[in-house]
Amino acid sequence: MIVREEFLSRLRKIFGLNLYEAKIWTALLSRGVSTAGELSDIGNVPRSRTYDILESLEKKGFIVMKLGKPVKFIALKPEEVIERVKRNLVVEVQESHKRLDKMKGSDVLNELKQLHTDGIKYVQPNDLSGAIRGRNSLHNHLDMMIRGAGKSITFVTSGEGLNRKFETLKLSLQKAKKRGVKIRFASHISAKNIKIAKELAKIAEVREMKDIKARFAIIDSKELMFMVLDDEEVHPTYDVGIWVNTEFFANALEQLFEYAWTKMKPVK
């Protein structure tokens, strides 16, 4: 049996399998029921590894071991495998969530915080900078910046960016609003995002930006995230933001923004 490398690669990404697991699983699917030896030959997998791989697939819910001699293995329907994988993922996420919750207030977390506090004493503010790659990572870092905001949050973003930020950052923005943080958004407004803009206006001051094409966030006039690419032209995976913790630069950019802000039309 010959299975395309591209197909095996897709299976590995979707189901979280290694190469040998993907080969043995597809080999068993092609036979329905088979022995470890047969699967080793069909999938071109070393016999010394085959039983371990089959055991792993069984634990993950992909196959069932058939009683009898010789020992054989049964392939489950792909639809059933998908449901089992989904259930297992939910359980794993719940367990991970519980473990992380237990860390709050624990000795482990206190030691980690102490290490960071001691280490940060030796870092100059202008050294706290870096390139953030990928839109998910950008949103995670922006979320962290928002959670640390004490006075002000300023966002300049694209029309689609407004929708994305509302979806991913809404909860942290709401909490910042409750802390008394001043929140402002400037964005291109159209029929595609006017509904979101009005929803966002309940927790932030939102104004329509027409002539400026930029993407950045300023926190407390000292911390800045500046996206260097046009989100209409770049794939989310390759989006890049430059994060800097410098009061001089952030404050200078915010002063320039203030002039443009006065000329923008509020969204109510």
ChimeraX commands (.cxc) that place a marker at each C-alpha (Angstrom):
marker #1 position 0.00,0.00,0.00 radius 0.5
marker #1 position 1.38,3.38,-1.03 radius 0.5
marker #1 position 0.05,6.45,0.78 radius 0.5
marker #1 position 1.10,9.90,-0.37 radius 0.5
marker #1 position 3.45,11.75,1.97 radius 0.5
marker #1 position 1.21,14.80,1.70 radius 0.5
marker #1 position -1.77,12.79,2.97 radius 0.5
marker #1 position 0.25,11.36,5.86 radius 0.5
marker #1 position 1.42,14.85,6.76 radius 0.5
marker #1 position -2.18,16.11,6.89 radius 0.5
marker #1 position -3.22,13.21,9.11 radius 0.5
marker #1 position -0.36,13.93,11.50 radius 0.5
marker #1 position -1.36,17.58,11.84 radius 0.5
marker #1 position -5.08,16.91,12.20 radius 0.5
marker #1 position -4.90,13.97,14.60 radius 0.5
marker #1 position -1.60,14.70,16.38 radius 0.5
marker #1 position 0.10,11.49,15.21 radius 0.5
marker #1 position 3.75,10.77,14.53 radius 0.5
marker #1 position 4.82,9.38,11.16 radius 0.5
marker #1 position 4.82,5.72,12.18 radius 0.5
marker #1 position 1.39,6.03,13.83 radius 0.5
marker #1 position -0.04,7.56,10.66 radius 0.5
marker #1 position 1.47,4.78,8.53 radius 0.5
marker #1 position 0.21,1.94,10.73 radius 0.5
marker #1 position -3.27,3.48,11.05 radius 0.5
marker #1 position -3.71,3.94,7.31 radius 0.5
marker #1 position -2.36,0.42,6.75 radius 0.5
marker #1 position -4.95,-0.99,9.14 radius 0.5
marker #1 position -7.73,1.08,7.57 radius 0.5
marker #1 position -6.84,-0.45,4.21 radius 0.5
marker #1 position -7.22,-3.99,5.65 radius 0.5
marker #1 position -9.93,-3.59,8.29 radius 0.5
marker #1 position -8.42,-6.37,10.44 radius 0.5
marker #1 position -4.75,-7.34,10.48 radius 0.5
marker #1 position -1.81,-8.62,12.53 radius 0.5
marker #1 position 1.11,-6.51,13.71 radius 0.5
marker #1 position 3.46,-8.27,11.29 radius 0.5
marker #1 position 1.23,-7.62,8.30 radius 0.5
marker #1 position 0.86,-3.97,9.26 radius 0.5
marker #1 position 4.61,-3.61,9.63 radius 0.5
marker #1 position 5.10,-4.84,6.06 radius 0.5
marker #1 position 2.23,-2.82,4.58 radius 0.5
marker #1 position 3.15,0.40,6.34 radius 0.5
marker #1 position 6.90,-0.04,5.92 radius 0.5
marker #1 position 7.46,0.37,9.67 radius 0.5
marker #1 position 10.16,-1.50,11.67 radius 0.5
marker #1 position 8.70,-4.57,13.38 radius 0.5
marker #1 position 10.46,-3.62,16.61 radius 0.5
marker #1 position 8.31,-0.49,16.77 radius 0.5
marker #1 position 4.99,-1.84,15.52 radius 0.5
marker #1 position 3.55,-3.17,18.80 radius 0.5
marker #1 position 4.37,0.05,20.65 radius 0.5
marker #1 position 2.70,2.05,17.90 radius 0.5
marker #1 position -0.39,-0.16,17.93 radius 0.5
marker #1 position -0.60,0.18,21.72 radius 0.5
marker #1 position -0.40,3.95,21.37 radius 0.5
marker #1 position -3.14,4.00,18.71 radius 0.5
marker #1 position -5.32,1.81,20.92 radius 0.5
marker #1 position -4.95,4.20,23.87 radius 0.5
marker #1 position -5.85,7.12,21.61 radius 0.5
marker #1 position -9.01,5.35,20.46 radius 0.5
marker #1 position -8.06,4.71,16.84 radius 0.5
marker #1 position -8.12,0.89,16.90 radius 0.5
marker #1 position -9.30,-2.11,18.92 radius 0.5
marker #1 position -7.32,-5.25,19.74 radius 0.5
marker #1 position -9.10,-8.46,18.72 radius 0.5
marker #1 position -8.88,-11.36,21.17 radius 0.5
marker #1 position -7.38,-14.62,19.93 radius 0.5
marker #1 position -4.20,-15.99,18.43 radius 0.5
marker #1 position -2.52,-14.55,16.56 radius 0.5
marker #1 position -3.37,-11.15,18.03 radius 0.5
marker #1 position -5.13,-9.01,15.47 radius 0.5
marker #1 position -6.22,-5.39,15.40 radius 0.5
marker #1 position -9.46,-3.86,14.14 radius 0.5
marker #1 position -9.74,-0.43,12.53 radius 0.5
marker #1 position -12.57,1.75,13.83 radius 0.5
marker #1 position -14.61,3.90,11.47 radius 0.5
marker #1 position -12.90,7.26,10.81 radius 0.5
marker #1 position -16.08,9.07,11.95 radius 0.5
marker #1 position -15.86,7.29,15.31 radius 0.5
marker #1 position -12.15,8.11,15.59 radius 0.5
marker #1 position -12.90,11.81,15.10 radius 0.5
marker #1 position -15.49,11.76,17.89 radius 0.5
marker #1 position -13.10,9.93,20.23 radius 0.5
marker #1 position -10.25,12.34,19.49 radius 0.5
marker #1 position -12.57,15.29,20.17 radius 0.5
marker #1 position -13.65,13.82,23.51 radius 0.5
marker #1 position -10.05,13.09,24.49 radius 0.5
marker #1 position -9.01,16.65,23.64 radius 0.5
marker #1 position -11.79,18.08,25.80 radius 0.5
marker #1 position -10.71,15.91,28.73 radius 0.5
marker #1 position -7.04,16.87,28.26 radius 0.5
marker #1 position -7.88,20.57,28.13 radius 0.5
marker #1 position -10.04,20.31,31.26 radius 0.5
marker #1 position -7.30,18.47,33.14 radius 0.5
marker #1 position -4.66,20.99,32.02 radius 0.5
marker #1 position -6.95,23.82,33.09 radius 0.5
marker #1 position -7.34,22.29,36.54 radius 0.5
marker #1 position -3.58,21.82,36.92 radius 0.5
marker #1 position -2.90,25.42,35.95 radius 0.5
marker #1 position -5.62,26.68,38.31 radius 0.5
marker #1 position -4.02,24.75,41.16 radius 0.5
marker #1 position -0.77,26.62,40.51 radius 0.5
marker #1 position -2.33,29.92,41.59 radius 0.5
marker #1 position -0.95,30.70,45.01 radius 0.5
marker #1 position 1.24,27.58,44.99 radius 0.5
marker #1 position 4.90,27.45,45.99 radius 0.5
marker #1 position 5.83,26.71,42.36 radius 0.5
marker #1 position 4.20,29.90,41.09 radius 0.5
marker #1 position 5.67,31.97,43.92 radius 0.5
marker #1 position 9.16,30.70,43.07 radius 0.5
marker #1 position 8.64,31.45,39.37 radius 0.5
marker #1 position 7.46,34.96,40.20 radius 0.5
marker #1 position 10.46,35.51,42.46 radius 0.5
marker #1 position 12.83,34.38,39.70 radius 0.5
marker #1 position 11.24,36.81,37.27 radius 0.5
marker #1 position 11.20,39.67,39.76 radius 0.5
marker #1 position 14.86,39.18,40.62 radius 0.5
marker #1 position 15.85,38.83,36.98 radius 0.5
marker #1 position 13.96,41.87,35.74 radius 0.5
marker #1 position 15.89,44.14,38.15 radius 0.5
marker #1 position 18.93,43.83,35.91 radius 0.5
marker #1 position 17.10,44.61,32.66 radius 0.5
marker #1 position 17.03,48.12,31.24 radius 0.5
marker #1 position 13.54,49.26,30.11 radius 0.5
marker #1 position 14.73,49.71,26.53 radius 0.5
marker #1 position 15.93,46.10,26.49 radius 0.5
marker #1 position 12.35,44.90,26.94 radius 0.5
marker #1 position 11.58,44.58,23.25 radius 0.5
marker #1 position 11.11,41.88,20.67 radius 0.5
marker #1 position 9.47,40.67,17.47 radius 0.5
marker #1 position 6.17,38.80,17.85 radius 0.5
marker #1 position 5.39,36.46,14.94 radius 0.5
marker #1 position 1.99,35.08,13.98 radius 0.5
marker #1 position -1.40,36.66,14.59 radius 0.5
marker #1 position -2.32,34.33,17.45 radius 0.5
marker #1 position 0.90,35.22,19.24 radius 0.5
marker #1 position 0.25,38.91,18.58 radius 0.5
marker #1 position -3.21,38.69,20.13 radius 0.5
marker #1 position -1.84,36.79,23.13 radius 0.5
marker #1 position 0.77,39.49,23.72 radius 0.5
marker #1 position -1.77,42.28,23.25 radius 0.5
marker #1 position -4.00,40.54,25.77 radius 0.5
marker #1 position -1.12,40.52,28.26 radius 0.5
marker #1 position -0.50,44.22,27.65 radius 0.5
marker #1 position -4.18,45.03,28.21 radius 0.5
marker #1 position -4.27,43.05,31.45 radius 0.5
marker #1 position -1.33,45.11,32.71 radius 0.5
marker #1 position -2.82,48.47,31.72 radius 0.5
marker #1 position -3.41,50.94,34.54 radius 0.5
marker #1 position -4.34,54.20,32.82 radius 0.5
marker #1 position -4.90,54.07,29.08 radius 0.5
marker #1 position -5.23,51.77,26.08 radius 0.5
marker #1 position -5.01,53.14,22.55 radius 0.5
marker #1 position -5.59,50.99,19.46 radius 0.5
marker #1 position -5.21,51.95,15.82 radius 0.5
marker #1 position -6.28,49.07,13.59 radius 0.5
marker #1 position -7.74,48.08,10.23 radius 0.5
marker #1 position -11.40,47.37,9.62 radius 0.5
marker #1 position -10.93,43.60,9.81 radius 0.5
marker #1 position -8.54,44.09,12.70 radius 0.5
marker #1 position -11.31,45.77,14.69 radius 0.5
marker #1 position -13.47,42.66,14.32 radius 0.5
marker #1 position -10.62,40.34,15.30 radius 0.5
marker #1 position -9.62,42.35,18.35 radius 0.5
marker #1 position -13.19,42.57,19.59 radius 0.5
marker #1 position -13.50,38.80,19.33 radius 0.5
marker #1 position -10.17,37.91,20.98 radius 0.5
marker #1 position -9.64,40.79,23.43 radius 0.5
marker #1 position -13.17,41.67,24.52 radius 0.5
marker #1 position -12.99,40.06,27.96 radius 0.5
marker #1 position -9.70,41.72,28.91 radius 0.5
marker #1 position -10.94,45.07,27.59 radius 0.5
marker #1 position -14.09,44.79,29.71 radius 0.5
marker #1 position -12.01,44.10,32.80 radius 0.5
marker #1 position -9.75,47.05,31.98 radius 0.5
marker #1 position -12.83,49.26,31.67 radius 0.5
marker #1 position -13.96,48.18,35.15 radius 0.5
marker #1 position -10.52,49.14,36.49 radius 0.5
marker #1 position -11.08,52.65,35.19 radius 0.5
marker #1 position -8.71,52.40,32.23 radius 0.5
marker #1 position -9.40,54.82,29.37 radius 0.5
marker #1 position -9.82,52.81,26.15 radius 0.5
marker #1 position -9.77,54.24,22.62 radius 0.5
marker #1 position -10.05,52.59,19.21 radius 0.5
marker #1 position -9.47,54.20,15.83 radius 0.5
marker #1 position -10.34,52.15,12.75 radius 0.5
marker #1 position -11.76,52.19,9.26 radius 0.5
marker #1 position -15.53,51.77,9.61 radius 0.5
marker #1 position -17.65,50.01,6.98 radius 0.5
marker #1 position -20.70,47.81,6.67 radius 0.5
marker #1 position -18.45,44.84,7.54 radius 0.5
marker #1 position -17.57,46.10,11.01 radius 0.5
marker #1 position -20.10,48.78,11.99 radius 0.5
marker #1 position -22.03,46.33,14.18 radius 0.5
marker #1 position -18.85,45.36,16.05 radius 0.5
marker #1 position -17.81,49.02,16.29 radius 0.5
marker #1 position -21.10,49.85,18.01 radius 0.5
marker #1 position -20.70,46.92,20.41 radius 0.5
marker #1 position -17.15,47.99,21.19 radius 0.5
marker #1 position -18.36,51.54,21.81 radius 0.5
marker #1 position -20.04,50.25,24.98 radius 0.5
marker #1 position -16.63,49.69,26.59 radius 0.5
marker #1 position -14.37,52.01,24.60 radius 0.5
marker #1 position -14.42,55.26,22.68 radius 0.5
marker #1 position -14.45,54.32,19.01 radius 0.5
marker #1 position -13.78,56.74,16.16 radius 0.5
marker #1 position -13.73,56.40,12.40 radius 0.5
marker #1 position -10.28,56.67,10.82 radius 0.5
marker #1 position -10.28,57.50,7.10 radius 0.5
marker #1 position -6.89,58.69,5.89 radius 0.5
marker #1 position -4.47,56.84,8.16 radius 0.5
marker #1 position -3.45,53.24,7.43 radius 0.5
marker #1 position -1.64,51.86,10.46 radius 0.5
marker #1 position -1.84,49.14,13.12 radius 0.5
marker #1 position -0.50,49.70,16.62 radius 0.5
marker #1 position -1.39,49.66,20.31 radius 0.5
marker #1 position -0.11,51.93,23.08 radius 0.5
marker #1 position -0.52,51.04,26.75 radius 0.5
marker #1 position -0.17,53.68,29.51 radius 0.5
marker #1 position 1.86,55.90,27.13 radius 0.5
marker #1 position 4.92,53.70,27.68 radius 0.5
marker #1 position 4.41,50.28,26.09 radius 0.5
marker #1 position 3.97,49.90,22.34 radius 0.5
marker #1 position 3.10,47.15,19.86 radius 0.5
marker #1 position 3.50,48.18,16.22 radius 0.5
marker #1 position 2.41,45.82,13.44 radius 0.5
marker #1 position 4.79,46.21,10.50 radius 0.5
marker #1 position 2.74,44.54,7.74 radius 0.5
marker #1 position -0.57,45.24,6.03 radius 0.5
marker #1 position -3.05,42.65,7.32 radius 0.5
marker #1 position -4.85,42.70,3.96 radius 0.5
marker #1 position -1.74,41.43,2.22 radius 0.5
marker #1 position -0.16,39.04,4.73 radius 0.5
marker #1 position -1.23,35.58,5.88 radius 0.5
marker #1 position -2.01,35.47,9.64 radius 0.5
marker #1 position 0.88,33.04,10.17 radius 0.5
marker #1 position 3.39,35.58,8.86 radius 0.5
marker #1 position 2.02,38.69,10.57 radius 0.5
marker #1 position 4.70,40.47,12.62 radius 0.5
marker #1 position 4.58,42.98,15.44 radius 0.5
marker #1 position 7.40,44.87,17.15 radius 0.5
marker #1 position 6.93,45.19,20.90 radius 0.5
marker #1 position 8.89,47.83,22.82 radius 0.5
marker #1 position 8.73,49.12,26.37 radius 0.5
marker #1 position 9.98,52.66,26.00 radius 0.5
marker #1 position 8.14,55.67,27.38 radius 0.5
marker #1 position 9.84,58.14,25.04 radius 0.5
marker #1 position 8.83,56.40,21.80 radius 0.5
marker #1 position 5.34,55.39,22.96 radius 0.5
marker #1 position 4.58,58.86,24.31 radius 0.5
marker #1 position 5.82,60.53,21.11 radius 0.5
marker #1 position 3.60,58.31,18.93 radius 0.5
marker #1 position 0.60,58.91,21.18 radius 0.5
marker #1 position 1.06,62.68,20.90 radius 0.5
marker #1 position 0.97,62.38,17.11 radius 0.5
marker #1 position -2.11,60.21,17.43 radius 0.5
marker #1 position -3.85,62.81,19.64 radius 0.5
marker #1 position -3.79,65.32,16.78 radius 0.5
marker #1 position -5.41,62.86,14.39 radius 0.5
marker #1 position -7.89,61.68,17.05 radius 0.5
marker #1 position -9.49,65.15,17.35 radius 0.5
marker #1 position -10.39,65.04,13.64 radius 0.5
marker #1 position -12.02,61.61,13.73 radius 0.5
marker #1 position -15.77,61.04,13.82 radius 0.5
marker #1 position -17.07,59.16,16.91 radius 0.5
marker #1 position -19.01,55.90,16.52 radius 0.5
marker #1 position -22.05,55.92,18.79 radius 0.5
marker link #1:1,2 radius 0.2
marker link #1:2,3 radius 0.2
marker link #1:3,4 radius 0.2
marker link #1:4,5 radius 0.2
marker link #1:5,6 radius 0.2
marker link #1:6,7 radius 0.2
marker link #1:7,8 radius 0.2
marker link #1:8,9 radius 0.2
marker link #1:9,10 radius 0.2
marker link #1:10,11 radius 0.2
marker link #1:11,12 radius 0.2
marker link #1:12,13 radius 0.2
marker link #1:13,14 radius 0.2
marker link #1:14,15 radius 0.2
marker link #1:15,16 radius 0.2
marker link #1:16,17 radius 0.2
marker link #1:17,18 radius 0.2
marker link #1:18,19 radius 0.2
marker link #1:19,20 radius 0.2
marker link #1:20,21 radius 0.2
marker link #1:21,22 radius 0.2
marker link #1:22,23 radius 0.2
marker link #1:23,24 radius 0.2
marker link #1:24,25 radius 0.2
marker link #1:25,26 radius 0.2
marker link #1:26,27 radius 0.2
marker link #1:27,28 radius 0.2
marker link #1:28,29 radius 0.2
marker link #1:29,30 radius 0.2
marker link #1:30,31 radius 0.2
marker link #1:31,32 radius 0.2
marker link #1:32,33 radius 0.2
marker link #1:33,34 radius 0.2
marker link #1:34,35 radius 0.2
marker link #1:35,36 radius 0.2
marker link #1:36,37 radius 0.2
marker link #1:37,38 radius 0.2
marker link #1:38,39 radius 0.2
marker link #1:39,40 radius 0.2
marker link #1:40,41 radius 0.2
marker link #1:41,42 radius 0.2
marker link #1:42,43 radius 0.2
marker link #1:43,44 radius 0.2
marker link #1:44,45 radius 0.2
marker link #1:45,46 radius 0.2
marker link #1:46,47 radius 0.2
marker link #1:47,48 radius 0.2
marker link #1:48,49 radius 0.2
marker link #1:49,50 radius 0.2
marker link #1:50,51 radius 0.2
marker link #1:51,52 radius 0.2
marker link #1:52,53 radius 0.2
marker link #1:53,54 radius 0.2
marker link #1:54,55 radius 0.2
marker link #1:55,56 radius 0.2
marker link #1:56,57 radius 0.2
marker link #1:57,58 radius 0.2
marker link #1:58,59 radius 0.2
marker link #1:59,60 radius 0.2
marker link #1:60,61 radius 0.2
marker link #1:61,62 radius 0.2
marker link #1:62,63 radius 0.2
marker link #1:63,64 radius 0.2
marker link #1:64,65 radius 0.2
marker link #1:65,66 radius 0.2
marker link #1:66,67 radius 0.2
marker link #1:67,68 radius 0.2
marker link #1:68,69 radius 0.2
marker link #1:69,70 radius 0.2
marker link #1:70,71 radius 0.2
marker link #1:71,72 radius 0.2
marker link #1:72,73 radius 0.2
marker link #1:73,74 radius 0.2
marker link #1:74,75 radius 0.2
marker link #1:75,76 radius 0.2
marker link #1:76,77 radius 0.2
marker link #1:77,78 radius 0.2
marker link #1:78,79 radius 0.2
marker link #1:79,80 radius 0.2
marker link #1:80,81 radius 0.2
marker link #1:81,82 radius 0.2
marker link #1:82,83 radius 0.2
marker link #1:83,84 radius 0.2
marker link #1:84,85 radius 0.2
marker link #1:85,86 radius 0.2
marker link #1:86,87 radius 0.2
marker link #1:87,88 radius 0.2
marker link #1:88,89 radius 0.2
marker link #1:89,90 radius 0.2
marker link #1:90,91 radius 0.2
marker link #1:91,92 radius 0.2
marker link #1:92,93 radius 0.2
marker link #1:93,94 radius 0.2
marker link #1:94,95 radius 0.2
marker link #1:95,96 radius 0.2
marker link #1:96,97 radius 0.2
marker link #1:97,98 radius 0.2
marker link #1:98,99 radius 0.2
marker link #1:99,100 radius 0.2
marker link #1:100,101 radius 0.2
marker link #1:101,102 radius 0.2
marker link #1:102,103 radius 0.2
marker link #1:103,104 radius 0.2
marker link #1:104,105 radius 0.2
marker link #1:105,106 radius 0.2
marker link #1:106,107 radius 0.2
marker link #1:107,108 radius 0.2
marker link #1:108,109 radius 0.2
marker link #1:109,110 radius 0.2
marker link #1:110,111 radius 0.2
marker link #1:111,112 radius 0.2
marker link #1:112,113 radius 0.2
marker link #1:113,114 radius 0.2
marker link #1:114,115 radius 0.2
marker link #1:115,116 radius 0.2
marker link #1:116,117 radius 0.2
marker link #1:117,118 radius 0.2
marker link #1:118,119 radius 0.2
marker link #1:119,120 radius 0.2
marker link #1:120,121 radius 0.2
marker link #1:121,122 radius 0.2
marker link #1:122,123 radius 0.2
marker link #1:123,124 radius 0.2
marker link #1:124,125 radius 0.2
marker link #1:125,126 radius 0.2
marker link #1:126,127 radius 0.2
marker link #1:127,128 radius 0.2
marker link #1:128,129 radius 0.2
marker link #1:129,130 radius 0.2
marker link #1:130,131 radius 0.2
marker link #1:131,132 radius 0.2
marker link #1:132,133 radius 0.2
marker link #1:133,134 radius 0.2
marker link #1:134,135 radius 0.2
marker link #1:135,136 radius 0.2
marker link #1:136,137 radius 0.2
marker link #1:137,138 radius 0.2
marker link #1:138,139 radius 0.2
marker link #1:139,140 radius 0.2
marker link #1:140,141 radius 0.2
marker link #1:141,142 radius 0.2
marker link #1:142,143 radius 0.2
marker link #1:143,144 radius 0.2
marker link #1:144,145 radius 0.2
marker link #1:145,146 radius 0.2
marker link #1:146,147 radius 0.2
marker link #1:147,148 radius 0.2
marker link #1:148,149 radius 0.2
marker link #1:149,150 radius 0.2
marker link #1:150,151 radius 0.2
marker link #1:151,152 radius 0.2
marker link #1:152,153 radius 0.2
marker link #1:153,154 radius 0.2
marker link #1:154,155 radius 0.2
marker link #1:155,156 radius 0.2
marker link #1:156,157 radius 0.2
marker link #1:157,158 radius 0.2
marker link #1:158,159 radius 0.2
marker link #1:159,160 radius 0.2
marker link #1:160,161 radius 0.2
marker link #1:161,162 radius 0.2
marker link #1:162,163 radius 0.2
marker link #1:163,164 radius 0.2
marker link #1:164,165 radius 0.2
marker link #1:165,166 radius 0.2
marker link #1:166,167 radius 0.2
marker link #1:167,168 radius 0.2
marker link #1:168,169 radius 0.2
marker link #1:169,170 radius 0.2
marker link #1:170,171 radius 0.2
marker link #1:171,172 radius 0.2
marker link #1:172,173 radius 0.2
marker link #1:173,174 radius 0.2
marker link #1:174,175 radius 0.2
marker link #1:175,176 radius 0.2
marker link #1:176,177 radius 0.2
marker link #1:177,178 radius 0.2
marker link #1:178,179 radius 0.2
marker link #1:179,180 radius 0.2
marker link #1:180,181 radius 0.2
marker link #1:181,182 radius 0.2
marker link #1:182,183 radius 0.2
marker link #1:183,184 radius 0.2
marker link #1:184,185 radius 0.2
marker link #1:185,186 radius 0.2
marker link #1:186,187 radius 0.2
marker link #1:187,188 radius 0.2
marker link #1:188,189 radius 0.2
marker link #1:189,190 radius 0.2
marker link #1:190,191 radius 0.2
marker link #1:191,192 radius 0.2
marker link #1:192,193 radius 0.2
marker link #1:193,194 radius 0.2
marker link #1:194,195 radius 0.2
marker link #1:195,196 radius 0.2
marker link #1:196,197 radius 0.2
marker link #1:197,198 radius 0.2
marker link #1:198,199 radius 0.2
marker link #1:199,200 radius 0.2
marker link #1:200,201 radius 0.2
marker link #1:201,202 radius 0.2
marker link #1:202,203 radius 0.2
marker link #1:203,204 radius 0.2
marker link #1:204,205 radius 0.2
marker link #1:205,206 radius 0.2
marker link #1:206,207 radius 0.2
marker link #1:207,208 radius 0.2
marker link #1:208,209 radius 0.2
marker link #1:209,210 radius 0.2
marker link #1:210,211 radius 0.2
marker link #1:211,212 radius 0.2
marker link #1:212,213 radius 0.2
marker link #1:213,214 radius 0.2
marker link #1:214,215 radius 0.2
marker link #1:215,216 radius 0.2
marker link #1:216,217 radius 0.2
marker link #1:217,218 radius 0.2
marker link #1:218,219 radius 0.2
marker link #1:219,220 radius 0.2
marker link #1:220,221 radius 0.2
marker link #1:221,222 radius 0.2
marker link #1:222,223 radius 0.2
marker link #1:223,224 radius 0.2
marker link #1:224,225 radius 0.2
marker link #1:225,226 radius 0.2
marker link #1:226,227 radius 0.2
marker link #1:227,228 radius 0.2
marker link #1:228,229 radius 0.2
marker link #1:229,230 radius 0.2
marker link #1:230,231 radius 0.2
marker link #1:231,232 radius 0.2
marker link #1:232,233 radius 0.2
marker link #1:233,234 radius 0.2
marker link #1:234,235 radius 0.2
marker link #1:235,236 radius 0.2
marker link #1:236,237 radius 0.2
marker link #1:237,238 radius 0.2
marker link #1:238,239 radius 0.2
marker link #1:239,240 radius 0.2
marker link #1:240,241 radius 0.2
marker link #1:241,242 radius 0.2
marker link #1:242,243 radius 0.2
marker link #1:243,244 radius 0.2
marker link #1:244,245 radius 0.2
marker link #1:245,246 radius 0.2
marker link #1:246,247 radius 0.2
marker link #1:247,248 radius 0.2
marker link #1:248,249 radius 0.2
marker link #1:249,250 radius 0.2
marker link #1:250,251 radius 0.2
marker link #1:251,252 radius 0.2
marker link #1:252,253 radius 0.2
marker link #1:253,254 radius 0.2
marker link #1:254,255 radius 0.2
marker link #1:255,256 radius 0.2
marker link #1:256,257 radius 0.2
marker link #1:257,258 radius 0.2
marker link #1:258,259 radius 0.2
marker link #1:259,260 radius 0.2
marker link #1:260,261 radius 0.2
marker link #1:261,262 radius 0.2
marker link #1:262,263 radius 0.2
marker link #1:263,264 radius 0.2
marker link #1:264,265 radius 0.2
marker link #1:265,266 radius 0.2
marker link #1:266,267 radius 0.2
marker link #1:267,268 radius 0.2
view
